[in-house]
Amino acid sequence: MVIAILAILGLAWGSFVNALVWRLHEQASSKSHVANSKDLSILNGRSMCPNCRHTLAVPDLVPLFSWLALRGKCRYCHKPISVQYPLVEALTAIIFIVSYLLWPLTLSGAASLAIFGLWLAIVVPLMALALYDLKWGLLPNWLVLALAVIAIVQAIVAIASASDPLKSLAYHLIAVAIGGGLFYLIFVISNGKWIGGGDVKLGLVLGLIAATPGKAILLLFLAALAGTFASLPLLVTKKLKRSSSIPFGPFLILATVLVVLFGQAIINWYTSLFTLG
């Protein structure tokens, strides 16, 4: 029952992510084809086809299943609708379900449930940031701010419910310094050529989500590793030049999900390699 509810919530929030990212980009674009700016409102705008801008009816709005039923085409203009839409919806649902099944903490008590619920809320802006960065190479301040607010609330709950609140607070602060400090140093040294300011801001927030210095370091390592493995095949096939840049936000976000779910287990495994006996 819980898994079914999480699947439905994940699909619904994934659909919201698709709409949110498209609307934010349309609002920022001077070439928007939507005449009425109210139609692009995040809260009040009606859902529409990204191609013909026709307002969608209820049967067109069922996450994943509408796309499948329409065979990936708009009901009105019959133009293809990007596979991005069902993929984002399905991936969000999968992360919701996997988070529940593999959550590293015991889901008992108000504080524990609140931390888990806030993590699911964190997943939504994470998905939006990853998608926006993949499509347009930007990390909008508005999305980073929304993520930061939720992360701060989660951190407050975690610190307040910790057995040693002062130690937990210190760990959170150090993790933030690690997450944003390294990127800020790289940003200054490269004069913004290697990473953008958005990565620095995102690094600060992701450090807060990591919550401990060890997990913050692991997050940066996994993100760099994922970025390297993704870039190497493109460099070998010459689809990517050495002077080219690729969005780093998605790798940071992938690493965040891995660290939240498996971070402590990875750290325990690594430290056990150096434990005698």
Secondary structure, DSSP 8 states (H G I E B T S, - for coil): -HHHHHHHHHHHHHHHHHHHHHHHHHHH-TT---S-GGGG-TTT---B-TTT--B--GGG-STTHHHHHTTTB-TTT--B--THHHHHHHHHHHHHHHHHHT-SS---SHHHHHHHHHHHHHHHHHHHHHHHHHHHS---HHHHHHHHHHHHHHHHHHHHHSSSHHHHHHHHHHHHHHHHHHHHHHHHHTTTSSS-HHHHHHHHHHHHHH-SHHHHHHHHHHHHHHHHHHHHHHHHTTSS-TT-----HHHHHHHHHHHHHHHHHHHHHHHHTT---
